[in-house]
Amino acid sequence: MSNLAQSGSVDATGGNSFETGVIEAMADWCDALQGGASLQDAFAGLAAGLGAEAGMLVRTHLTSCKPIRIAVWDRHGASSSSPLSTSFADGFFGRHVSRPRSASVWLLSTHEENLSDRPDPALGVWQERRGLADFATLILAGGPPVRDHIELHFTHPVPDIMQAAFAAVLPTMARTWASRQVGLVSRSMPNQHAIRDPGSRGTGGGSLLGPANPARLSRAEFRVCFLLSRGLSVLGVAKELSVCEATVRSHLRSIYAKTETTNLAELVFHLLSSPQGTSDADRSCA
């Protein structure tokens, strides 16, 4: 953290409090990645500490270009008429972030003129609705097979002190992300799904992945089903959960019995056809 304390000019009225806020947010972030705190809460503190208006922690499977929201924070929350609900990184930066370096930063205000391809206009439309002026993508892991990144949105162009803060804290963020507790991401993604799907029913015909958990899946079985519903193969699920393929297949046998399905194809069909409240942003490339 010593780099942050030396990161350029800081005004006398707010600099110290800004630095303190970022350092505290980083401590919470590191604690959450080892299972000592909620990842959602730590991410919210990080985004707020960095002065963002809204932010999203995203995992993208690079073979299918499917962004999955791991954590989301919006300063205005549900009261906003245009809440942050989708990932903009690929739509704006395109091929430039398809295989980025870990701990690299992509900033709208400094990269816009250097982009050779025409960016998707969706970001500009959303920014206008929210009165936002800048957008940062912070790369935690560049892949393959997945890219993990943070998107932050700001009401004003990101100042030099904020860019210095990014440069100071991002290498540490990327290192702690690489050494995070096994299964942390897969645990967080189902939690986000439950938040987005408050109306799921727990009775017959309801979502298998709804918060009521109608099939009474164990936590491990729930994670397997969630990842299958996001397009991962059995081998992909095993890699994501850091277990062997035989363990996943053992979970599947129990899942088949609980869901009254007989094979993987039938289970996936059941997962995708049940009303899960999945948004278009989760189904398409960002």
C-alpha positions as CSV (number, residue, x, y, z in Angstrom):
1,M,0.0,0.0,0.0
2,S,3.0,2.3,0.2
3,N,2.6,3.2,-3.5
4,L,-0.9,4.6,-2.8
5,A,0.5,7.0,-0.2
6,Q,3.0,8.3,-2.7
7,S,0.6,8.4,-5.7
8,G,0.9,12.0,-6.8
9,S,-0.8,15.2,-5.6
10,V,-3.6,14.9,-3.1
11,D,-5.6,18.0,-2.0
12,A,-5.5,18.8,1.7
13,T,-9.3,18.6,2.1
14,G,-10.0,15.1,0.9
15,G,-6.8,13.2,0.0
16,N,-6.2,11.5,3.3
17,S,-9.7,10.3,3.7
18,F,-9.7,9.0,0.2
19,E,-6.5,7.0,0.8
20,T,-7.9,5.7,4.1
21,G,-11.1,4.6,2.4
22,V,-9.2,2.8,-0.3
23,I,-6.9,1.0,2.1
24,E,-9.8,-0.1,4.3
25,A,-11.7,-1.3,1.2
26,M,-8.6,-3.3,0.1
27,A,-8.3,-4.9,3.5
28,D,-12.0,-6.0,3.3
29,W,-11.5,-7.3,-0.2
30,C,-8.5,-9.4,0.8
31,D,-10.4,-10.8,3.8
32,A,-13.4,-11.7,1.6
33,L,-11.2,-13.6,-0.9
34,Q,-10.1,-15.9,1.9
35,G,-13.7,-16.4,3.1
36,G,-13.5,-14.1,6.1
37,A,-16.3,-11.7,4.8
38,S,-19.0,-11.5,2.2
39,L,-17.6,-10.9,-1.3
40,Q,-20.7,-8.8,-2.2
41,D,-20.2,-6.6,0.8
42,A,-16.4,-6.3,0.2
43,F,-17.0,-5.5,-3.5
44,A,-19.5,-2.8,-2.6
45,G,-17.0,-1.2,-0.2
46,L,-14.3,-1.4,-2.8
47,A,-16.4,0.3,-5.5
48,A,-17.6,3.0,-3.1
49,G,-14.0,3.5,-1.8
50,L,-12.8,4.1,-5.4
51,G,-15.4,6.7,-5.9
52,A,-17.6,4.8,-8.3
53,E,-21.3,5.4,-8.9
54,A,-21.9,1.8,-9.8
55,G,-19.8,-1.4,-10.3
56,M,-19.9,-5.0,-11.3
57,L,-17.6,-8.0,-10.7
58,V,-17.8,-10.2,-13.9
59,R,-16.7,-13.6,-15.0
60,T,-16.7,-14.2,-18.8
61,H,-16.1,-17.6,-20.3
62,L,-14.0,-16.7,-23.3
63,T,-15.0,-19.6,-25.5
64,S,-18.7,-18.6,-25.4
65,C,-18.4,-14.9,-24.4
66,K,-21.0,-15.3,-21.7
67,P,-20.7,-12.8,-18.9
68,I,-21.8,-13.9,-15.4
69,R,-22.3,-11.3,-12.7
70,I,-20.5,-12.3,-9.5
71,A,-21.3,-9.1,-7.5
72,V,-23.1,-5.9,-8.3
73,W,-23.1,-2.6,-6.5
74,D,-25.1,0.6,-7.5
75,R,-25.0,3.7,-5.3
76,H,-28.7,4.3,-6.1
77,G,-29.7,0.7,-5.8
78,A,-33.3,-0.2,-6.7
79,S,-34.3,3.5,-6.6
80,S,-32.5,4.1,-9.9
81,S,-34.6,4.1,-13.1
82,S,-31.6,2.6,-15.0
83,P,-29.7,0.3,-12.6
84,L,-26.5,-1.3,-13.6
85,S,-27.6,-4.7,-15.0
86,T,-25.2,-5.7,-17.7
87,S,-21.5,-5.9,-18.6
88,F,-20.2,-3.3,-21.0
89,A,-16.5,-4.3,-21.3
90,D,-16.7,-6.4,-24.4
91,G,-19.3,-4.3,-26.1
92,F,-17.1,-1.2,-25.8
93,F,-13.5,-2.4,-25.8
94,G,-14.1,-5.4,-28.0
95,R,-11.1,-7.5,-29.1
96,H,-8.8,-5.3,-27.0
97,V,-10.0,-7.0,-23.8
98,S,-10.4,-10.5,-25.3
99,R,-7.0,-11.6,-23.9
100,P,-5.9,-8.8,-21.6
101,R,-3.0,-8.8,-19.2
102,S,-3.8,-9.4,-15.6
103,A,-3.8,-6.2,-13.5
104,S,-4.3,-4.0,-16.6
105,V,-6.7,-1.1,-16.7
106,W,-8.9,0.0,-19.6
107,L,-10.3,3.5,-19.2
108,L,-12.9,5.0,-21.5
109,S,-11.5,8.6,-21.2
110,T,-7.9,7.5,-22.2
111,H,-8.6,4.7,-24.7
112,E,-11.6,5.8,-26.7
113,E,-9.6,7.5,-29.4
114,N,-7.3,4.5,-29.8
115,L,-10.0,2.0,-30.5
116,S,-9.9,0.9,-34.2
117,D,-13.3,-0.8,-34.2
118,R,-16.6,1.0,-33.6
119,P,-17.7,0.5,-30.0
120,D,-21.2,-0.7,-29.1
121,P,-23.3,2.4,-28.4
122,A,-25.1,0.7,-25.4
123,L,-22.6,2.1,-22.9
124,G,-23.1,5.7,-24.1
125,V,-26.9,5.3,-24.0
126,W,-26.8,4.0,-20.4
127,Q,-24.3,6.7,-19.4
128,E,-26.6,9.4,-20.7
129,R,-29.5,8.1,-18.7
130,R,-27.5,8.0,-15.5
131,G,-25.5,11.2,-16.1
132,L,-22.2,9.3,-16.1
133,A,-19.0,10.3,-17.8
134,D,-16.3,7.6,-17.5
135,F,-16.0,3.8,-17.3
136,A,-13.1,1.7,-16.1
137,T,-12.4,-2.0,-16.6
138,L,-9.9,-3.5,-14.2
139,I,-8.6,-7.0,-15.2
140,L,-8.2,-9.5,-12.3
141,A,-7.5,-12.5,-14.5
142,G,-7.1,-12.5,-18.3
143,G,-7.8,-16.1,-19.1
144,P,-8.0,-18.6,-20.7
145,P,-10.4,-20.1,-20.1
146,V,-12.1,-17.3,-18.2
147,R,-11.6,-13.5,-17.8
148,D,-12.5,-12.0,-14.4
149,H,-12.7,-8.2,-14.3
150,I,-14.3,-5.3,-12.4
151,E,-16.3,-2.6,-14.2
152,L,-16.6,0.8,-12.5
153,H,-18.7,3.8,-13.6
154,F,-18.1,7.4,-12.7
155,T,-20.0,10.7,-12.9
156,H,-16.8,12.6,-13.9
157,P,-13.7,11.7,-15.9
158,V,-11.4,9.7,-13.7
159,P,-8.8,12.1,-12.2
160,D,-5.1,11.5,-12.0
161,I,-5.3,10.5,-8.3
162,M,-7.8,7.8,-9.1
163,Q,-5.8,6.5,-12.0
164,A,-2.8,6.4,-9.6
165,A,-4.9,4.5,-7.1
166,F,-5.8,1.9,-9.8
167,A,-2.1,1.4,-10.6
168,A,-1.3,1.1,-6.9
169,V,-3.9,-1.4,-5.8
170,L,-4.7,-3.5,-8.9
171,P,-1.6,-5.7,-8.8
172,T,-2.5,-6.6,-5.2
173,M,-6.1,-7.2,-6.1
174,A,-5.1,-9.5,-9.0
175,R,-2.7,-11.5,-6.8
176,T,-5.2,-12.0,-4.0
177,W,-7.8,-12.9,-6.6
178,A,-5.5,-15.6,-8.0
179,S,-5.0,-17.1,-4.5
180,R,-8.6,-16.7,-3.4
181,Q,-10.4,-19.4,-1.5
182,V,-11.4,-22.4,-3.6
183,G,-15.1,-22.3,-4.7
184,L,-15.5,-18.6,-3.8
185,V,-16.8,-17.5,-7.2
186,S,-19.2,-20.5,-7.6
187,R,-20.6,-19.8,-4.2
188,S,-21.2,-16.1,-5.0
189,M,-22.9,-16.6,-8.4
190,P,-25.9,-18.6,-7.0
191,N,-26.3,-16.0,-4.3
192,Q,-26.6,-13.3,-7.0
193,H,-29.1,-15.4,-8.9
194,A,-31.3,-15.7,-5.8
195,I,-31.2,-11.9,-5.4
196,R,-32.3,-11.4,-9.0
197,D,-35.1,-13.9,-8.7
198,P,-37.2,-13.0,-5.7
199,G,-40.4,-14.4,-7.3
200,S,-39.3,-17.9,-7.8
201,R,-41.7,-20.6,-6.5
202,G,-40.6,-23.5,-4.4
203,T,-43.3,-25.9,-5.5
204,G,-43.8,-28.1,-8.6
205,G,-42.9,-26.3,-11.8
206,G,-40.8,-23.7,-10.0
207,S,-37.2,-22.9,-10.6
208,L,-34.7,-25.6,-9.5
209,L,-32.3,-22.8,-8.8
210,G,-34.8,-20.5,-7.0
211,P,-34.1,-19.5,-3.4
212,A,-36.7,-22.0,-2.2
213,N,-34.6,-24.8,-3.5
214,P,-37.6,-27.1,-4.3
215,A,-35.4,-30.2,-5.1
216,R,-33.6,-29.8,-1.7
217,L,-30.2,-29.8,-3.4
218,S,-27.2,-29.7,-1.2
219,R,-24.9,-26.6,-1.6
220,A,-22.5,-28.6,-3.8
221,E,-25.3,-30.0,-6.0
222,F,-26.8,-26.5,-6.3
223,R,-23.4,-25.2,-7.6
224,V,-23.2,-28.0,-10.1
225,C,-26.7,-27.3,-11.4
226,F,-26.0,-23.5,-11.6
227,L,-22.8,-24.0,-13.6
228,L,-24.5,-26.5,-15.9
229,S,-27.3,-23.9,-16.5
230,R,-24.6,-21.4,-17.6
231,G,-23.4,-23.7,-20.4
232,L,-20.4,-25.5,-18.7
233,S,-19.7,-29.1,-19.5
234,V,-19.1,-31.7,-16.7
235,L,-15.4,-31.2,-17.1
236,G,-15.9,-27.4,-17.0
237,V,-17.9,-27.7,-13.8
238,A,-15.1,-29.8,-12.3
239,K,-12.4,-27.2,-13.2
240,E,-14.6,-24.4,-11.9
241,L,-15.1,-26.1,-8.5
242,S,-11.5,-27.5,-8.3
243,V,-12.7,-31.0,-8.0
244,C,-12.2,-34.1,-10.1
245,E,-14.7,-35.1,-12.8
246,A,-15.7,-38.2,-10.8
247,T,-16.9,-36.0,-7.9
248,V,-19.1,-34.0,-10.2
249,R,-20.6,-37.2,-11.7
250,S,-21.2,-38.5,-8.1
251,H,-23.1,-35.2,-7.4
252,L,-25.0,-35.7,-10.7
253,R,-26.3,-39.1,-9.6
254,S,-27.8,-37.6,-6.5
255,I,-29.2,-34.6,-8.5
256,Y,-30.9,-37.0,-11.0
257,A,-32.7,-38.7,-8.1
258,K,-33.8,-35.5,-6.5
259,T,-35.0,-33.8,-9.7
260,E,-36.5,-37.0,-11.2
261,T,-34.3,-36.8,-14.3
262,T,-32.4,-39.7,-15.8
263,N,-29.4,-38.2,-17.6
264,L,-27.4,-35.0,-18.2
265,A,-29.4,-33.9,-21.2
266,E,-32.7,-34.2,-19.4
267,L,-31.3,-32.3,-16.4
268,V,-30.0,-29.4,-18.5
269,F,-33.3,-29.2,-20.4
270,H,-35.1,-29.0,-17.0
271,L,-32.7,-26.3,-15.7
272,L,-33.1,-24.2,-18.8
273,S,-36.8,-24.6,-19.3
274,S,-37.8,-23.9,-15.6
275,P,-38.6,-20.2,-14.9
276,Q,-35.3,-18.9,-13.5
277,G,-35.8,-15.2,-14.1
278,T,-32.5,-15.1,-16.1
279,S,-31.9,-11.7,-17.8
280,D,-30.8,-11.3,-21.4
281,A,-27.5,-9.9,-20.2
282,D,-26.6,-13.3,-18.7
283,R,-27.6,-15.2,-21.9
284,S,-25.7,-13.1,-24.5
285,C,-22.2,-11.8,-25.0
286,A,-21.5,-8.5,-23.2
